[in-house]
Amino acid sequence: MQTKTSLKQRLHEKDAPPLLGAFVGLAEPALVEMAGRAGFDFIILDGEHGCFHPVQLEECLRAADLIDLPALVRLARMDPVAIQAALDSGAEGIQIPSMETPLQTQRAVAASRFPPLGGRGYGSTTRAAAYGFRTRKQVMDKAKSRDVVTIQIETKAGVENLDDILKVEGVDSIFIGSSDLSLEFGYETPGTPEMDPILADITSRVAQAGKVCGVHLVDWHTIEKHMRLGVRYFTVSALAVMGVSLRELTGEFKRQVGA
């Protein structure tokens, strides 16, 4: 099953409201299904800070397809083999952390795109090919029109080289890794006011380059500010949201019973 409007298209709808995605760091198909039923626009299966065996990854992607929920995979690093494996498993795109140079970005794009746009290998019996029930043309057309390539900017080097990185063709969106970026600049949290001009600079440069910009939410009160800067999508951690809800529930219970 596919959404009538792909995530790739929705990200570029400038007059539409921003999208909300959820990082899922546990290889639990039920959690993926819950995220979709809760109304998230997409999920990111987190292979950087989570743990996904290839079979578990496919099961989570299958659960996302069940409810028509676009699913990206965040890799641990820029690895062409891992990129191809994620896309062959049926992910609607990939997200790569800690990108710092145009050359790294070019390699990421090349690994994500079929020739002549890149060097991704074609497998006729992968899940992306419906185990052989899709033609090569169908697989390649779908990849070209729907697959999302997202790179994360979360180091000083990435910020310094951002203008050249933005010139690389084939990148759909730039995700600001504000947590790691705040560590790089020596700030205690990504929400510290000193981070504001850094984030504003990045988002404005991304917008000027005609790319889509996303950021992880650490404070709901900053949504409007980020929207004014041109952020097109936000993410939260599904587990963090669940943790907050569980703490609030147990705290309220203890208050009610006087514990």
N, C-alpha and C positions, 0 to 999 in steps of 0.2 A: 504493500500500500504506500502511496506517496501523497503528500499534501498537494493541493492544487497549486498553491504558491510556495515555492521552495524557500528554505531559510536564506539561501543566497540572495534571492529576490527581495525578501522581506527586509533584510539588513540594509538594502540600498533604497528602500522607500523613504525618502527624506521627510515627507510630510506626515508619515505615520508615527504613532507613539513608539517610544523605545521598547525594545524587547527585554524579556527577563529570562535568563537561563540559570540552571542549577548544576553545580559541580557535584558529581556522584563519585565518591571515593571507595565505595564498597561494591564488590561484584555480586550484587543482589538484584536480579530481574524484578522482584517485587517492588524494590525501592524506585527503580526506573519507572515502572508502571504508575506508582503513586505520584511521582513528580509530574507525569503527564496528566493524570487525572486531576491533580491540584491546579492545573492551568499554566504551568511553565511553557514558554514558547519553544524551548529546546533544552537539551542537557549536554554536559561535557563529561564523558567518562574519564576519570582522572588517573592516567597511567604514570603521572609524575609523582604524586604524593599518595596514590592509592596502589592497589595491587590487583592486576587482572591477568589471569591465565588466558591464553588464546581462546580456549573453549568458553570460559566465563565471559569473555568480551563478546563473543558471538551471541551468547544467550542474552546478554543485556541489550545488545543491538536488536535482537529479535523481539524482545519485550517492547522496545521503543517503537519498532515498526507496527507492532500489534495495535498501538493506540495512536499511530500516525504522529509520533513525536520525533522531530529531527534530533539526531545524536552525533556529536563530534567526539573525537578522541584526543585527549591531550597526552602527548608522548613524554617520556622521561628526558629526551634529548633529540637533537636533529640527527635522525638515523634513517636513511633511505629505505632500509629493509623493514624497519618498524612502520614507516609511513605506508609502504605498499601493503603490509600485512593488515593494518587498520582499515585501509580503504577496501581491500579485498574482502574483509569481514563484513562490509556493508555500511561502514560509517559514512555519514554525509559530509565529512570533512575532518581535517586534523588541525590541532593547535600545538605549536612548538615553542617551548620556553626558552628564555635567555638568548634571543637572537641579537647579534651584535654587529654584524657586517653585511654589506650587500652580497658578498660571495656566499655566505651561509644561507641567506635568503634565496638566492638564485638556485642553490642546490635543493633547498626545501621545495620550491615550486617545481623544479624539474622532476623530483621524485614523486610529486603529487599529480602530474599531468601526463596523459598519454602523448606519444609523438603525434604531430610534430611540435607540440607545445612543451614537451618534456621527455623524460625517459622512463616513465612508469611502465613496468612490464604488464602484459595482458595474460590473465589466466581464465580459460574458458569454463572451468568448473568451480570457481569460487562462489561464495555467497553473493558477492556483488554481481556476478553473472547469473544469479539464480540457479547455480549448480548446472549450468549448461542450457537452461531454458530461455536465456536471452541471447540474442545475436551479438556479435562483436560490435556492430554499429550501435545497437541499443545501449550497450554498456558504455561505450565511449561517448555517445551523445548525452547520456545521463550524467556522466562524470563531468563533462564540459559545462553543462548547464546548471548543475546542482551542487557539486562538491565545493566546499569552502576551505580556503587556506588561510589560517590565522597564525600570526606570529606574535610572540610576547616581547614587549620592551620592558625590561626590569633591571637593567644595569646602566651604570654611567656611560659605558662604551656604546650601548644601544642608543641612548639619548643623543650622544655626540654624533653618531653616524646615522641618525634617523632620516635626515633629508635624502641621503643616498640610498638608504634602505627603501624609502617610499617610492623611489624611481623604478624599482624592480617590478616588472609586469607579472601579473598572476597572483598577487597577494590581494585577498578580499578584505581582510580586516586586521587592525592592530589592537591587541589587547594589552592594556597597561597593567603590569604586575606591580601594583602599588605597594604591596607588602614588602617584597624583596627590594624594590626601588627605595623605599624609605630606609631599609637597612643599609643599602649602599651609600646613601647620603648621610647616614648617621643619626637618623631621627627615630624616636621611640616607637611611634605608630604611624601608619599611613594616613591617619586622620589629623595629624598635627598641622597647624596653619602654615608652617614653613614648607609643606609639600604642595600647597595650593599653586604657587607660581610655576612649579615644575610640571604639575599636571596640566595646568592651563597652556603652557608652552607646547607640550606634547600634543594635546587634543587639537590645538589650533593648527599646528603643522600637518597633522594627519588630515584634518578637514580641508586644508588648502590643497593637499595632494589628491583630493577626491576619493580618499579611502574611508572606510568605516572604522569607528573607534569604540572600544568597549572597556569597561572597568569593573572591578569587583567591588561590591558594596560593603562597606564597613560601618556606615552611618546613614540611615535612611533620610536624615535631614539634608544630606548633600545631593540628593537626586536632582532637584531643580537646578542647583549650581552646575552640575555636570551636564545637564541637558542644554543649558545656555552655552556651554563651551563646545557643544556639538557631539557629545557622547550618544551613540545610537543604540547601545545595548548594555545591560548590567547583568552581573552574575552574583549568586550567593552560593554558599555551601549547604547542600541538603542536610548533611549531618549536623552542621552548626545550628541551622534553623531548628532541627529536631531537638538538639540539646537545650536550646533556649526554652522551647516549649515545654520540655519535660521538667526543667528546673522551675519554671513558673508554675506548672501544675502541682508539683510536690510542695513548693513553697506555699501556695494558696491552701493546699490541704492542711499543712501544719498550722497555718494561721487559723483555719476554721476550727481545728480540734484543740487549739491551744498548746500545741507541742513546742 
